[in-house]
Amino acid sequence: MDLRPLVFQQEDVSDESASLLERRKANDSDVFPSVNYSLIVDDVVDNFKIGLFHFIVVLAAALCYAGYNLYYHAIGYVIITACELNITQGNKGWLSLCFMIGLTVSSGILGAFGDNVGRRKVLVICMTVYIIATLLSVFAYNYIMLVIMGGILGIANGGIVTTATSYVLEFFPRSSRGKASGVMAASLTFGGIYSSLVALIILPHPFSLPLGQIYFTNWRLYILVNALPVIPGYLLLLYMPESLRFVLVKGKGNQISHVLSRMDTINSCCKRNDYSFKQAVKLQLLNINKDKTDENNDNDVQSEMIAQSNIKLYKKPWIIRLILLGIGWVGYCFCNVGFTVWLPTLVSFYVSGKTCGHYDIVNSSWAIPIHHQAISHICVNQTSLVPTITNILYANVGTLPFSFLCIALINRAGRKWQYCSLAFITSISVLLIWVIDTRLATMILITIFTIVTNIAWIPYTTWTSELFPTEIRSTVTGILNIIGDGSCVLSTVVFTLLFNVNCTATIILYSLVALSGGIASLFLPDTTNIDIK
């Protein structure tokens, strides 16, 4: 497809349109200084009507994105129920640690890969690996194999979390970006609810069926059923085109034609009028360098764009935003993600009648030889398992209405103030667990913590994506995921080593780190209703 018939050159722009561009440039100067307005991709995307295609692309990406939370929640439940794998105090952190290391290693690499070859390609490859590794986890014959599969799942999730939100965001006009990304982030809430509900149905009912060299038990069935929601998302993704904004910025005519044709095809299944995305592009203001449509120069153009993107990242204001967001991601990931995987351990701690004020073990459990550590320290009995899962389920269910409220208000309240407020509430709720230190109070505060931290991700992930232009968006997301995942690794080690030594110090540390992330975020600009280039 020749792109030139779809393009209006600058001299054809009407006076009214030129005035509109000048006003938009002035309004956006604080967020995107020195933007080249000869190419305003938002002017193309903003005129697109929301159709069936947009709902399907959100559904597909959201189900894939939920896979991260599905497995991450599963880690906490498997650790306390896979009794035959000999999981002890000494090795209980291996599974979550290996998962986070895989996530950390792959995030930066696959994020940059998504900026260069496309978001959808990365998503499809990573989802394929995710499904295969999950099936292998179900039939793991020992804990070491389960840990290795956890690392592979971490690598796959690294590509998913760095590209899924960017992929969805780049199909939507600015008026709908916040809600679309909000639904993506809310899918994590769905993952938490589904995972806990499946755990409550399956895990309290032990069974054992011989299957070759292993016994097929309740935790294996749990992992299998827990991963089912990603399958329809993966199948839908196979039919979806590449990111619209990505191919527009790259400027390859044949790819743009394919994306627009696929959007028209899907929307024709639920046609409200004769609206066509191809015709919409013809009506937009878009000045694309004709050299980008020359197939003979694709490699040179690609290399030049990659080099320019790498240079741009280290210039102001992008590098300053990256540093501040890095601090914010450390605060969020260390406290929320790192703490979440240990919620079953913390809840069972209080359910058993213990409190931080009266629990004192002089030596870390890691200092005790593994062969002296009783398996019963990890494997939770059936009496404690049901209330443990139930409390976490209540917390995840409570998140759902607040997630919808957060999505509805994301354009009114703004990304920045929504997130900063929720970050401070997170810090306070964790601190109060230590201050009040009773079973009932802890159950209530864990519910508040789960609700607040889950909905905080809705404005934060949208805000993070919108703070950077298209050509470096996935790269930045990858870098931030490296920082965040590294914080999760550290959080996993800290909780494993410190909690059994000093419960009080552990909780105070998590509270302070969450607070630091909220403070750093105050110095970033808001991006609500702003062009994201």
N, C-alpha and C positions, 0 to 999 in steps of 0.2 A: 504493500500500500504506500503510495506517495503521500508524504505528510503535508506537502505544501498546499494542496487544496483546502486543508483543514485550518490553515494558518492565516491570520490577519496580520499584516505588517504594521509597524508603529504609526506610519503616516496615515493609516486609515482610521485611526481612533478618533471618535467624535469628541467635540469640546466637552460635552457632559461627562463622557467616560474619562477623559483626561483629568477633569476636575475631581472626579471620584478617586482616581489614583493618587492625586496629590494629597487629598484629605486623608486617605488611608495611609499614605507614607508618613504624614505628620503624626497620626495617631499611634503608629507602630514604632516610631523612632526609638522609644525607650527600651523596647524589648528586642527589636532587631535593627540595630544601628548599621548604617552603610549597606543596606540591602540593595541589590541590583533590581530595580523595578521594571527593567525591560523584559524580565521573565517572571511573571506573577502567576504561579501555578494555582494559587488559591482562586484566581478569577475564573479559571476553568472549572475547578471542583465545586466552587460555591454555587454555580448555576445548575448543578445536578440535583434532580429531585430524588428523594428517598424512595426506593422501590423494593421489590421482593429481593433483588440481588443483595442489597445492603443488609437485610435481615438475615439472609443465609450466610453471608460472609462473617457476620458477627457471631452467629451460632456456631459455625465451623471452628473459627479461631478460639472462641470462648471455651468450647469443649476440650480442645487441645490444650489450651492454657490451664484449664482446671486440672489437667493431668499432673501438674507439678504439686498442687496441694493434696490431691488424692494420694499420691505416693508418700508425700512428706508426713501426712497424718498417719498413714499406714505404718511408718517406721516406729512411731511411739507405741502402737498397739502390738505390733509383732514382737517387739523387745520384751514385753511383759507376758506374752502368751505362747511363744514358740519354745516351750519347755524342753523338747527333745533335742534342741540345738546347743544345749549347754551354754546359754548366754548368762554371764556372770557380771558381778560388779566391775571386774577388771576389763571386760571386753564389750560391755553394753553400748559404749559410745562409738564402736567401730563402724557400724552400719550408717549412722547419720553423718559421721565424720567423712567416710569414704564418699557418700553421696554429695556432700558439700564440696569436697575437693574436686570431684568430677565436674560439678557445676561451676566452680571457680575457674578451673583450667579452660573449659570450653567457652565460657561466656564471651571473653574478649575476642577469641579467634572466630567464633561463629557470628558474633555481632558484626565484625568487619567484613566477614564473608557475605553476610546479608546485605550490606551496603554495596558490595561489588557485583554479586551475581543475582541478587533478588531475594526478597523476604520469603516468598512462597517455596522456592527451592530448598531453602534451609529448613523450613517448617516440615515439608514432606519427608525429607531425609531423616530429620530428628524424630518425627513421629513413628517412622518405620522402625528405627532403632529402639524407641521407647516400648513399642508393642512386643518386639522380639525379646528384649531384656526382661520385661514383666513376665512373659510366659516361662522363661528360663528360671526366674526367681521362684515361681510357683513350684518348680520341681527341683529346687536346690537340695542337694543331699547332705550339706552341712552348712555351718554358719559362715565359713570362709567363702563358699560359693555365693551365698546370699549377699555378703559384703561386696564381692567383686561385681555382681549384678547391680548392686546399689551404686557403685561408682560409674558403671556404664549408663545407668538411668540418670545419674547426675549430669553426665556429658550430654545426653540427649535433651534433658530439660534446660541446659545452658543455652542451646540454640532456640528452644521454644520461647523461653521467657524474654530473650533479647529481641526477638523479631515479631512475635504475635501481636503485641499492642501497636507497633509501628505499622504492621501490615493492615490492620483494621482502620487505624486513624487516617491513613493515606487515601482511603476511598470516600471520606465524609467531608462535607462542607463545614466551615468553622462553627456554624450554629448548632451542629449535631456532634461535633468531635468529642465534647466533654461527656455526653450521654453514651456515645458508642464505646469510648474507652472505659467509662464507668461500668458499663455492662461487662466488659472484659475483666475488669478487676473484681467485679461482684461474682464472677464465675469461680473465683477462689473460695468465696463463701459457700457456694453450691458444693464445691469439692469437699469442704470441711463437713458440711451437713451430711452429704451422701456417705462419706467415709465413716463418720461416727455412727450413722444409722445402720449401715451394713455391719459394722463391728458389733453393735448391740444385738443384731439379729443372729449373727453367726458365731461370734467368739465365745459367748457364755455356754455354748452347747458343744462340748468336746466329742470328737469321734476319731476313729483311726482305721483307715482302709489300706491294706498292703498294696503297694504299687511298685514292683521291681525291687530296687534297693532302698526305697523310702516308704514311709507311711503317709498317705494323703490325709492330712488333719485339718482341723477347722481354720487355722491361720493361713494355710495354703489356699483353701477355698475363698477365704476373705480377700487375699491379694488378687485372685482371679476376678471375683465379682466386683471388687473395688475399682478395677481398671476398665470396666465395660463402657462407661460414658465417653471415653476417648475414641471408641471405634466409629460411631457415626460422625464425629467431628473430623476424623481422619479421612473417611470416605467422601464427605462433602468437600474437604480441602483438595482432593484429587481433581475435582471438577472446576475449582475456582481458578481465575487467572492471576497473573502477577499483580503486585500493587500498582494502582493507577498512577499515583504521584511519582512512584519510582520510575516507571517507564516514561512519564512525561519529562522528568528531569533528565533522564538519559537521552531522550529525544530520538529513539529508534522507531521509525514509522511503522514497520511491520509488527512490532510488539504492541504499540498503541492501538493499532487496528484490531489485533487479537483480543485485547482487554475490552475494548468498547463493544466488539461483536458479542463477546461472552456476556457482558452486562445486559445488552439488548436482548439476547436470547433468553436469559433467565427472567428478565422483567416481562417478556412477552407471555410468560406462563400465567401472569396475574396482571394483565394489561388494563390500565385505567384510562389511557388515552393513546394518542399517536406519538407520544414523547419518545425521542431517541437520543441516546447518549452521543452518538456520532454527530447528529445535527446540533446538539448542544455545544460540542467542541467548535463547530463552525461559527458559532455566535459569540465565542469568547475572545478575549484579548490575550494573545499568546505569541511572543516573538522568539522563535527557536532558531538557532544557528543551523543553516542548511547543511553545513558540513556533517552534522550529527546524523543526517539521513543518508549520507554517502556510505554505503556498506564497505567500500574499499578502505575507508579511514577509521573503521570502528575500533581497531586495536589501539591506534595512536590516541584517539579521543578518550578511550577507556583509561589508558595509562595516565594521560594528562589529568583527567578528572580525579583519579585516585590520589595522585600527588598533590593536587590542589586541596583536596579534602583533608589530607593529613596535615598540611600546613595551616589550614584554617582553624583546625581544632586547637592549636596551641597559640592562637592569637586572642586578644581581648575582643569581646567580653566572654567568649566561649570557655577559655581556660579558667576564668574566675568562677563561672557558673559550675564548671566541672568540679572544682575544688570544694565549693560550698555544698553541692549535691553529694559529693563523696562523703563529707562529714554527716550529712543528713541520712544517707544510705547506711552508714555504719550504725547510727543511732537506731534506725528502724529495723535493720536486719539483725543486729546483735540482740535487741530486746524482743522484737516480735517473732521473727523466724526462729531464732535460736531458742527462745523460751517455749515456743509452741510445741516443738517436738518433745519437750520434757513435761508437758502438762499432764499426761497420764501418770508419770512418776510423782509429780508434785501433788496431784489430787489424791493418789493412793497413799501418799505420805500422811496427809491430813485425815483421810478416811480411816486409816489405821489407828488414829487417836494421838498422833504425834503433833508437836508444834515446834516452831523454830526456837522459841525461848527455852524449851526444855530438852531439846535434842542436841547432844554434844558428843561427837566422836573425835577423839584426839588425832588419830591417824587417818589419812586418806585411804579409801578402799583400794586404790591402785598400789599402795605400799604393801598390801597383804598379798602373799603368794596366791596365784590363781587357784591352785589345787586345794587351798584352804577356804575358798569363798563358796558359800552355799548357793546352789541354784535357786533356792527358795527366796533369796534376797531380791531376785529379779522377777521370777515367775509368780504372778499375782493369782491368789486363789479365787474361786468362783464367787465367794461372798463379797470380796472387795472389787472384783472386776465390773460387775453390773453398775454399782453406784459411780465408779470411776468413769466408765463410758457415758453414763447418763448425764453426769454433770457437764462433760465436754460437749455432748450433743445439745443440751439446753443452751449452752453458750453460743454454739454455731447457729442454732435456729433463731436465737434472739438477734443475730446479726442481720438476718434477711430483711425485716422491715426497715431497719436503719440504713441498709444499703440502698434500697429504693428511694428513701428520703434524701440520701446523699447525692444520688444520681440526679434527682429532680432539682436539687438546689445548687448543683455544681457550677452552673453558669451565673446564678444570682449571687451566691456567697463568694465565688471565686475559688480557684484551686489553692492558692497560697494560704488564705485564712482558714479554709476548711482543714487543710492538713496540719498547720501549726497548732490550731486549737486541739485537734485530736492527739497530736504528739505529746502535748503537755498533760492531757488527761491520762494517756497511757503511762507516763512517768509516775503520776500521782497514784494511779490504781495499783501499780506494782509495789510502790513504797508502803501503801496502806496494808498490804498483805503482811508485812513485817510488823507494822505499828499495832494492828488489831490482833493478829496472830491467833485466830480461833477457826475452827472448822467451818462454821456457818459463814463467817465473814470472808474466809478465803474462797468458798464456793461462789459467793456473790461477786467478789472482786475479780475472780478469774473469768466470770461471765462478762463483766464490764470490760476487762482487758481484751478478751477475744472479740467482742463486738467492736470496740474502738479501733483496735489494730487492724482488723479486717477491713473496715470501711475507710480507714486512713489510706489504704493502698489505692482506693478509687481516685481521689484527687491527685495523689502523689505520682502515680504512674502516668496519668494524663499530663500533669504539669511537667514531669521530667522529659517526656517526648516532645512537648511543645516548646521547650526552652532552646531547642537546637534545630538547625535547618535539615532538610531531607538528606543531603549528601553525607552528613556525618551522624545522623540520628541513631542508626543501629550500632555504629561504632561506639558512640558515647554510651548507649544502653549496655553494650558489652563491657565497657570499662567499669561502669557503675556496678554491673553485676559481679565483676571480679572483686571489687571492693566490698560489696554487700555480702557476697558468698564467703569471702575471706573472713568477714566479721562473724558469719554463721559458724564457720569452722572454729574460730576462736571461742565463740559462745558455747559450742558443744564441748570443747575441751574444758573451759572454765566451769561449766555446770557439773560435768563429770568429776572433776577434781575437787571443786570447792564445796559443792552442796552438802556432801556427807561430812565435811570438816567443819564448815561454818555456814549454816543456812542463812543467818542474818546478813553476813557480808555478801553472799550471793545475790540476795534480793535487792539490797541497797545499790550494788554495782549495776545491775540491770536497769534500775530506775534512773541512775545518773547518766548512763549512756543514752537512754531514750531522751532525756532532757536536753543533752548536748545536740542531738540531731534536730530537735525542734528549734533551738536557738539559732543554729546555722541557717536554717531554712528561712528565717525572718529577713535575711539580707538578699534574697532572690526576688526578681520581679514577677508579678502575676502575669499570666498569659491568656486570661479569659477573653474570648472574642477577638483575638489578635491573629493576624496572618502568621502562619508558621513557615512560609517560604517553601 
